[in-house]
């Protein structure tokens, strides 16, 4: 182990300062790399290189359990800090620490021979373990249970129930009723959390969900700061967006379930809107539930009012990245007045713009799929923000394909309308035909604008004799694949602005995990209290999932959450019963050995493979 010095400059004062990290080296092939074990801050009172070297040595020796003797001339601050950091590393399991009581030694217990009737051997119960044990250890790493009990004032029983319900939501997202069944019949999560399995009822899960939601602000603030602390994150960029989830049922008495534009195209169902702020690492910083019919742009101001309390940026406010639906002129002015910089796609394509540097060449970059992207800053009179012209050939191809598809559908419907004129019972009346064509135009505006349509009526203007259309002579399109990124930032190169905006996919990934992996849609609850509690429990489970996936991504494991749960489900808890020579029942409960995929995940996260090795009881026959 060694202490690494990090130098930073305060952007306001220009002063340089140092902070330190405890690191360890490891080898990959011929190269040596460093891994941060823990951030140590500025190490006040420890100045010399010798003291820092001694501090790293003492921490390593304390972790290994070696007896340490100090001389009188050792800096007492070194001894104090060594004890503090060694305890933190052990408590939070920041490295894989071998001890005489480790599970590895436990598996080398002395032989215990019994005379067993092989024919009496039965596997009494098999329960799922892997995903639950993975989440339980991550929950302990976040110290969320301690926060719930010691800070929020939950009882010990409520804490255990909250941990169990949260893990269940991450591993087996379902209704509270089905979750209670799964806990009782399929999972080992109740044992891991210390809850009597026969006492798990779905009404208890309702109650604990509502109790957690009543502490929403405190829980979000804690997880926001805790994840930043654990992974040394600074919230320099935040992404804001809205999604919605639909309901099954009428929801007559609900105040938040309303009809509105559904992203799932469920115009038949009421929806509710969920606003979320996510940092660049994918951790949730803030969330809010709105009525389903609220406009996207109307939600930003309330979010900004509390945004500063949710981030770790001290010297400056983070850059807010948004989609075009939220980036109105009013929101841009509001963000500037609050001191926030922003990046978003312009709601409309600029016209009559000019390049800021007429002599400058357009910058060409390539995306992840090696597709070319052209970038240049442009200017338009009367606009204060900076605008980045972006032209993507891949986007142009996609738009051209979509326009072609819309045009084909437009022509098919026009052919259908004309064919109806010669069919028995077809629409022939002039007013009805015009109404039908009007609906076709409304459905396909991008295709309709290129065609001239004539409706030929009979002498009395009562019935239509024919419908004709002709494509207009138009100039080739030059704006396919073009969009403009609007930003308040200045002095940034084109590539930087484009890269920051494209990380907006992080919040899209967040919504995919919430809706699909954690089953945030559809919602079956009837009362608003249960609806809000259901959605917030999903958001808490997402923080657990994000913590696991963030660490795995850093180790090169890019699996989706569903894939991780599937791999972990191969590890089971098995209870086996058998009879010995004295006709006594021997009951042995063991955790199955994790396979290669499961071990890879445990090792990447530096977690224990099993919660215990073996539990045994011998009961005389009655």
C-alpha positions in Angstrom: 0.0 0.0 0.0 1.1 3.6 -0.6 -0.3 7.1 -0.4 -0.9 8.9 -3.7 -0.9 12.7 -3.9 -3.5 14.5 -6.0 -3.0 18.1 -6.8 -6.0 20.4 -7.5 -6.5 24.1 -8.2 -9.3 26.2 -6.8 -10.9 27.8 -9.8 -12.0 30.9 -7.9 -8.8 31.7 -6.0 -6.2 30.0 -8.2 -4.7 28.4 -5.1 -3.3 24.9 -5.4 -3.9 22.3 -2.7 -3.2 18.6 -2.2 -5.4 15.7 -1.1 -4.4 12.1 -0.7 -5.6 8.5 -1.5 -4.5 5.2 -0.1 -3.8 3.0 -3.1 -2.5 -0.5 -3.9 -0.7 -1.7 -7.0 -1.7 -4.7 -9.1 -0.4 -6.2 -12.3 -2.3 -6.8 -15.6 0.1 -8.5 -18.0 3.3 -6.5 -18.2 1.7 -3.3 -16.9 1.3 -2.2 -13.3 -1.9 -0.2 -12.3 -3.1 1.5 -9.2 -6.4 1.0 -7.4 -7.8 3.5 -4.9 -8.7 1.8 -1.6 -9.9 4.9 0.3 -9.8 8.7 -0.1 -7.9 10.3 2.9 -8.7 14.0 2.4 -6.0 16.5 3.1 -4.3 14.6 6.0 -4.0 17.6 8.3 -1.1 17.3 10.7 0.8 14.8 8.6 3.3 16.8 6.4 6.5 14.9 5.7 6.9 12.1 3.1 8.3 9.8 5.9 5.2 10.2 8.0 2.9 9.5 5.0 5.0 6.4 4.1 4.8 5.2 7.8 1.0 5.9 7.8 0.5 3.6 4.8 2.7 0.9 6.4 0.9 1.1 9.7 -2.6 0.8 8.1 -1.5 -2.3 6.2 0.0 -3.9 9.3 -3.2 -3.1 11.4 -5.4 -4.6 8.7 -3.3 -7.8 8.7 -3.6 -8.0 12.5 0.1 -7.5 13.2 1.2 -6.1 16.5 2.6 -2.6 16.1 5.2 -1.0 18.5 5.6 2.7 18.4 8.7 4.7 19.4 8.4 8.0 21.3 9.4 10.1 18.4 6.6 8.9 16.1 4.1 11.6 15.2 1.0 10.8 17.3 -1.3 12.0 14.4 0.1 9.1 12.3 -0.9 6.6 14.9 -4.4 8.1 15.3 -5.0 8.3 11.5 -3.7 4.7 11.0 -6.3 3.4 13.5 -9.1 5.4 11.9 -8.4 4.3 8.3 -7.7 0.7 9.2 -11.0 0.5 11.0 -12.9 2.0 8.1 -11.3 -0.3 5.6 -12.1 -3.4 7.7 -15.7 -2.2 8.6 -16.6 -1.3 5.0 -14.7 -4.3 3.5 -12.8 -2.1 1.1 -10.3 -4.9 0.5 -10.4 -8.6 0.7 -9.1 -9.3 4.3 -8.2 -12.9 5.2 -8.6 -13.8 8.8 -8.7 -17.1 10.8 -12.5 -16.8 11.0 -12.9 -16.3 7.3 -15.2 -18.4 5.2 -12.2 -19.9 3.5 -10.9 -21.3 6.7 -14.4 -22.3 7.8 -14.6 -24.7 4.8 -11.6 -26.5 6.2 -13.3 -27.7 9.4 -12.1 -31.0 10.7 -14.0 -34.1 9.4 -17.3 -35.0 11.1 -18.1 -38.6 10.2 -21.6 -40.0 10.7 -23.3 -43.3 9.9 -26.0 -42.2 7.5 -28.9 -44.0 5.9 -28.4 -42.9 2.3 -32.0 -43.8 1.4 -33.3 -41.3 4.0 -31.5 -38.3 2.4 -33.8 -35.6 1.2 -33.5 -32.0 0.1 -36.1 -30.5 2.2 -35.9 -26.9 0.9 -34.1 -25.0 -1.8 -34.2 -21.2 -1.7 -32.7 -18.5 -3.9 -29.6 -16.9 -2.3 -27.2 -15.2 -4.8 -29.0 -12.0 -5.7 -30.2 -11.5 -2.2 -26.7 -11.9 -0.7 -25.2 -9.6 -3.3 -27.8 -6.9 -2.4 -27.5 -7.4 1.3 -23.7 -6.9 1.3 -24.1 -3.8 -0.9 -26.8 -2.4 1.4 -24.4 -2.9 4.3 -21.6 -1.2 2.4 -23.9 1.8 1.9 -24.8 1.6 5.7 -28.4 2.3 4.8 -29.7 0.1 7.5 -27.8 2.0 10.2 -29.0 5.3 8.8 -32.6 4.1 8.8 -32.5 3.0 12.4 -30.1 5.4 14.1 -30.9 8.6 12.2 -34.5 8.2 10.9 -35.7 6.6 14.1 -37.0 3.3 12.7 -37.3 0.4 15.2 -35.0 -2.6 14.8 -37.9 -4.6 13.4 -38.8 -1.9 11.0 -35.2 -1.6 9.8 -35.0 -5.3 9.1 -38.4 -5.2 7.3 -37.2 -2.2 5.2 -34.0 -3.9 4.2 -35.8 -7.1 3.3 -38.4 -5.2 1.2 -35.8 -3.1 -0.6 -33.7 -6.2 -1.5 -36.8 -8.0 -2.7 -37.7 -5.1 -5.0 -34.3 -5.2 -6.6 -34.1 -8.9 -7.1 -37.8 -9.8 -7.6 -39.8 -6.7 -8.6 -43.5 -7.4 -8.2 -46.6 -6.4 -6.4 -46.4 -6.4 -2.6 -48.8 -9.4 -2.5 -46.6 -11.5 -4.9 -43.4 -10.3 -3.2 -44.7 -11.6 0.2 -45.4 -15.0 -1.5 -41.9 -15.0 -3.0 -40.2 -14.2 0.4 -42.2 -17.0 2.2 -41.8 -19.7 -0.5 -38.8 -19.0 -2.7 -36.1 -16.7 -1.2 -33.6 -16.6 1.7 -33.9 -12.8 2.0 -35.9 -13.0 5.2 -33.2 -15.1 7.0 -30.4 -12.7 5.7 -32.3 -9.8 7.1 -33.3 -11.5 10.4 -37.1 -11.5 9.7 -39.2 -14.6 10.7 -40.4 -15.9 7.3 -43.8 -17.1 8.6 -44.6 -13.5 9.7 -44.1 -11.9 6.3 -47.4 -10.5 5.2 -48.1 -8.2 2.3 -49.8 -5.6 4.5 -46.6 -5.2 6.4 -44.8 -4.5 3.1 -47.4 -1.8 2.3 -46.8 -0.2 5.7 -43.0 -0.2 5.4 -43.1 1.3 1.9 -45.3 4.1 3.1 -42.9 4.7 6.1 -39.9 4.8 3.8 -41.7 7.3 1.5 -42.4 9.6 4.5 -38.6 9.9 4.9 -38.1 10.5 1.1 -36.0 13.7 1.4 -33.7 12.4 4.1 -33.1 9.1 2.3 -32.4 10.7 -1.1 -30.0 13.2 0.6 -28.1 10.4 2.4 -27.7 8.2 -0.6 -26.7 11.1 -2.8 -23.8 12.1 -0.4 -22.9 8.5 0.5 -22.4 7.3 -3.1 -20.3 10.4 -3.7 -18.2 9.7 -0.7 -17.8 6.0 -1.4 -16.7 6.5 -5.0 -15.0 9.9 -4.8 -17.6 11.5 -7.1 -18.0 15.2 -7.8 -21.3 16.2 -9.4 -20.0 18.4 -12.2 -22.7 17.3 -14.6 -26.3 16.5 -13.8 -29.0 15.2 -16.2 -32.6 16.1 -15.8 -35.5 14.4 -17.6 -39.1 13.2 -17.2 -40.7 9.9 -17.9 -44.1 8.5 -17.0 -45.7 5.2 -16.0 -49.2 4.1 -16.7 -51.9 2.5 -14.4 -54.1 -0.4 -14.6 -57.7 0.5 -13.5 -59.8 3.6 -13.5 -58.1 5.5 -10.6 -61.2 7.6 -10.2 -60.2 9.1 -6.8 -56.5 9.6 -7.6 -55.2 13.2 -7.7 -51.9 12.3 -9.5 -53.2 9.8 -12.1 -54.3 11.8 -15.1 -54.6 11.3 -18.9 -51.7 12.7 -20.7 -49.1 12.0 -23.5 -47.8 8.5 -22.6 -44.3 7.5 -23.6 -45.6 3.9 -23.9 -48.3 5.0 -26.3 -51.0 4.0 -23.7 -53.5 6.8 -24.4 -56.2 4.5 -22.9 -54.6 4.5 -19.5 -54.0 7.3 -16.9 -50.4 8.1 -16.2 -48.2 9.8 -13.6 -45.0 11.7 -14.4 -41.7 11.0 -12.7 -38.9 13.7 -12.8 -35.4 12.5 -12.0 -31.9 14.1 -11.7 -29.0 11.7 -12.3 -25.2 12.4 -12.2 -22.8 11.2 -14.8 -22.1 8.0 -13.0 -25.8 7.1 -13.0 -26.7 7.7 -9.4 -30.0 9.3 -8.6 -29.7 12.8 -6.9 -33.3 13.9 -6.8 -36.8 12.7 -7.8 -40.3 14.1 -7.8 -43.7 12.7 -8.7 -46.1 14.9 -10.7 -49.6 14.6 -12.2 -49.6 12.8 -15.5 -50.8 15.7 -17.5 -48.1 18.2 -16.5 -45.9 19.7 -19.2 -42.2 18.7 -19.1 -41.0 22.3 -19.2 -43.1 23.2 -16.1 -41.2 20.9 -13.7 -37.7 22.3 -13.9 -38.1 25.3 -11.6 -39.2 23.2 -8.6 -36.3 20.9 -9.2 -33.7 23.7 -9.4 -34.9 25.1 -6.1 -33.6 22.0 -4.2 -30.9 20.9 -6.6 -28.0 22.6 -4.8 -28.6 20.6 -1.6 -28.3 17.3 -3.5 -24.9 17.6 -5.0 -21.3 17.6 -3.8 -20.0 20.5 -5.9 -18.7 23.2 -3.5 -16.8 25.7 -5.6 -19.4 25.9 -8.5 -22.8 24.7 -9.5 -23.0 21.7 -11.8 -23.9 21.9 -15.5 -27.5 20.8 -16.1 -28.1 18.7 -19.3 -31.7 18.4 -20.6 -33.7 17.1 -23.5 -35.4 19.5 -25.9 -38.8 19.1 -24.3 -37.6 20.9 -21.1 -35.4 23.5 -22.7 -37.8 26.5 -23.1 -36.7 30.1 -23.2 -38.3 30.6 -19.7 -36.3 27.7 -18.3 -33.0 29.0 -19.8 -33.6 32.4 -18.2 -34.4 30.8 -14.9 -31.3 28.7 -14.9 -29.1 31.7 -15.8 -30.6 33.6 -12.9 -29.9 30.8 -10.5 -26.3 30.5 -11.6 -26.5 27.2 -13.5 -24.9 26.5 -16.9 -26.9 24.2 -19.2 -26.7 22.1 -22.3 -29.8 21.0 -24.3 -31.0 20.4 -27.9 -32.7 23.4 -29.3 -36.4 23.0 -29.7 -36.3 24.2 -33.3 -33.8 24.2 -36.1 -32.2 27.6 -36.5 -32.6 29.5 -39.8 -30.5 32.2 -41.4 -27.6 31.4 -39.0 -23.9 32.0 -39.8 -20.7 30.3 -38.7 -19.0 32.2 -35.8 -15.6 31.6 -37.5 -16.2 31.9 -41.3 -12.7 30.8 -42.0 -12.7 27.9 -39.6 -13.2 24.4 -40.9 -16.0 22.2 -39.8 -14.8 19.7 -37.2 -15.4 16.0 -37.9 -15.5 13.4 -35.2 -16.7 9.8 -35.0 -19.2 8.3 -32.6 -19.0 4.9 -31.0 -20.1 3.2 -34.2 -17.5 5.0 -36.2 -20.1 7.1 -37.9 -19.0 10.7 -38.9 -20.4 13.7 -37.0 -19.8 17.3 -38.3 -19.6 20.1 -35.7 -19.3 23.9 -35.8 -20.4 26.9 -33.7 -23.0 29.1 -35.3 -24.4 32.5 -34.4 -27.8 34.1 -34.9 -28.8 37.7 -34.1 -31.0 38.1 -31.1 -29.8 34.9 -29.4 -27.6 35.1 -26.2 -26.7 31.4 -26.0 -24.1 29.6 -27.9 -25.3 27.2 -30.6 -23.5 24.1 -31.9 -24.5 22.9 -35.4 -24.4 19.1 -35.5 -24.9 17.0 -38.6 -25.0 13.2 -38.2 -25.0 11.1 -41.4 -26.5 8.2 -39.4 -29.3 10.5 -38.2 -29.8 11.7 -41.8 -30.2 8.1 -43.0 -32.7 7.4 -40.2 -34.7 10.5 -40.9 -34.8 9.8 -44.6 -36.0 6.2 -43.9 -38.7 7.5 -41.6 -39.8 10.1 -44.2 -40.0 7.4 -46.8 -42.1 5.2 -44.6 -44.5 8.1 -43.8 -44.8 8.9 -47.5 -45.6 5.3 -48.3 -48.3 5.2 -45.6 -49.7 8.5 -46.8 -49.9 7.2 -50.4 -51.5 3.9 -49.3 -54.2 5.7 -47.4 -54.9 8.0 -50.3 -55.2 5.0 -52.6 -57.6 3.5 -50.1 -59.7 6.6 -50.1 -59.8 6.7 -53.9 -60.7 3.0 -54.1 -63.6 3.5 -51.7 -65.2 5.7 -54.4 -66.0 2.7 -56.6 -67.0 0.3 -53.8 -70.4 -0.4 -52.5 -70.8 1.3 -49.2 -67.6 3.3 -49.6 -67.2 6.9 -48.6 -68.3 9.0 -51.6 -70.0 12.1 -50.2 -67.9 15.2 -50.8 -67.9 16.5 -47.2 -67.0 13.0 -45.8 -64.3 12.5 -48.4 -62.7 15.9 -47.6 -62.9 15.0 -43.9 -61.2 11.7 -44.5 -58.4 13.3 -46.5 -58.0 15.9 -43.8 -57.4 13.2 -41.2 -54.8 11.6 -43.5 -53.0 15.0 -43.9 -53.1 15.4 -40.1 -51.5 11.9 -39.5 -48.7 12.4 -42.1 -47.8 16.2 -42.1 -44.2 15.5 -43.2 -45.4 13.7 -46.4 -48.5 15.8 -47.1 -46.5 19.0 -47.5 -44.9 17.6 -50.7 -48.2 16.8 -52.4 -51.0 18.7 -54.1 -54.4 17.0 -53.7 -57.4 17.6 -55.9 -60.9 16.3 -55.0 -63.1 16.1 -58.1 -66.8 16.4 -57.4 -69.9 15.8 -59.6 -72.1 18.6 -61.0 -74.0 19.0 -57.7 -70.9 18.9 -55.5 -72.6 16.1 -53.6 -70.4 13.1 -54.4 -66.8 12.7 -55.4 -65.9 11.3 -58.8 -62.2 11.1 -58.3 -59.2 12.0 -56.1 -55.9 12.9 -57.7 -52.5 14.0 -56.2 -49.2 15.1 -57.6 -45.8 15.5 -56.0 -44.5 19.0 -55.9 -41.1 20.0 -57.4 -38.9 20.5 -54.4 -35.3 21.2 -53.7 -33.1 18.4 -52.3 -33.2 18.5 -48.5 -30.0 19.8 -46.9 -31.1 19.7 -43.2 -31.6 16.0 -42.8 -29.6 14.8 -39.8 -29.0 18.4 -38.5 -29.8 19.6 -35.0 -28.5 22.4 -32.8 -27.2 22.1 -29.2 -27.9 25.1 -27.1 -25.6 26.0 -24.2 -24.7 28.8 -21.9 -21.1 27.5 -21.6 -18.5 29.5 -23.4 -14.8 28.7 -24.1 -15.5 25.0 -24.6 -14.5 23.2 -27.8 -17.2 21.6 -30.0 -16.2 18.1 -29.2 -16.5 18.7 -25.4 -20.1 20.1 -25.7 -21.2 17.3 -28.0 -19.7 14.6 -25.7 -21.3 16.1 -22.6 -24.7 16.2 -24.3 -24.5 12.7 -25.5 -24.0 11.4 -22.0 -27.7 12.2 -21.6 -28.1 8.6 -22.5 -27.2 7.9 -18.8 -30.6 9.1 -17.6 -32.3 7.2 -20.4 -30.5 4.1 -19.1 -31.8 4.9 -15.6 -35.4 5.0 -16.8 -34.9 1.7 -18.7 -33.7 0.0 -15.5 -36.6 1.6 -13.5 -39.3 0.7 -15.9 -38.1 -2.7 -17.2 -35.7 -4.3 -14.7 -37.5 -2.9 -11.6 -41.0 -3.1 -12.9 -42.0 0.5 -12.3 -44.8 0.0 -14.9 -47.7 -0.6 -14.8 -48.9 0.4 -11.4 -51.8 -1.5 -9.8 -52.2 0.4 -6.5 -55.4 2.4 -6.0 -54.6 5.1 -3.4 -52.2 7.9 -4.0 -50.2 7.1 -0.9 -49.5 3.5 -2.0 -48.8 4.7 -5.6 -46.2 7.2 -4.4 -44.7 4.7 -1.9 -44.5 2.0 -4.7 -42.6 4.4 -7.1 -40.2 5.6 -4.3 -39.4 2.0 -3.3 -38.4 1.4 -7.0 -36.1 4.5 -6.8 -34.5 3.3 -3.6 -33.9 -0.1 -5.2 -32.4 1.6 -8.2 -29.8 3.2 -6.0 -28.8 -0.2 -4.8 -28.7 -1.5 -8.4 -26.7 1.5 -9.5 -24.1 1.0 -6.7 -23.5 -2.6 -7.8 -23.4 -1.8 -11.6 -21.1 1.2 -11.1 -18.5 -1.0 -9.4 -18.9 -3.8 -12.0 -18.5 -1.3 -14.9 -15.2 -0.2 -13.4 -14.1 -3.8 -13.5 -15.1 -4.2 -17.1 -18.4 -6.1 -16.4 -21.1 -4.3 -18.4 -24.0 -6.7 -17.8 -27.5 -5.4 -17.4 -29.2 -5.8 -14.1 -31.4 -8.6 -15.4 -28.4 -10.5 -16.5 -26.7 -10.0 -13.1 -29.7 -11.3 -11.3 -29.9 -14.3 -13.6 -26.3 -15.2 -13.0 -26.6 -14.8 -9.3 -29.7 -17.0 -9.2 -27.6 -20.1 -9.7 -26.5 -19.9 -6.1 -29.0 -21.5 -3.7 -29.4 -22.2 0.0 -30.2 -25.9 0.4 -31.6 -27.7 3.5 -30.9 -31.4 3.5 -32.3 -33.9 6.0 -31.1 -37.5 6.7 -31.2 -40.1 9.4 -28.2 -41.5 11.2 -27.6 -45.0 12.7 -29.4 -44.1 15.8 -32.5 -43.0 13.8 -31.9 -39.3 14.7 -32.8 -36.7 12.1 -29.8 -34.6 11.0 -30.6 -31.4 9.3 -27.9 -29.6 7.4 -28.3 -26.2 5.8 -25.6 -25.1 3.3 -25.0 -22.4 0.7 -24.2 -23.8 -2.7 -20.7 -23.0 -4.1 -21.0 -20.1 -6.6 -20.1 -21.0 -10.2 -17.6 -19.1 -12.2 -19.9 -16.3 -13.3 -21.2 -15.7 -9.8 -17.6 -15.8 -8.3 -16.5 -13.2 -10.9 -19.2 -10.8 -9.7 -18.4 -11.4 -6.0 -14.7 -11.0 -6.6 -15.1 -7.8 -8.7 -17.1 -6.3 -5.8 -14.8 -7.7 -3.2 -17.7 -9.4 -1.4 -17.9 -12.6 0.5 -19.1 -15.6 -1.5 -21.4 -17.0 1.2 -23.2 -15.6 4.3 -22.3 -18.8 6.2 -20.8 -22.1 5.4 -23.0 -24.6 7.2 -25.7 -24.9 9.9 -26.4 -28.3 11.4 -28.8 -29.7 13.9 -29.4 -33.3 15.2 -32.9 -34.1 16.5 -34.0 -37.3 18.2 -36.8 -39.2 16.5 -40.1 -38.6 18.4 
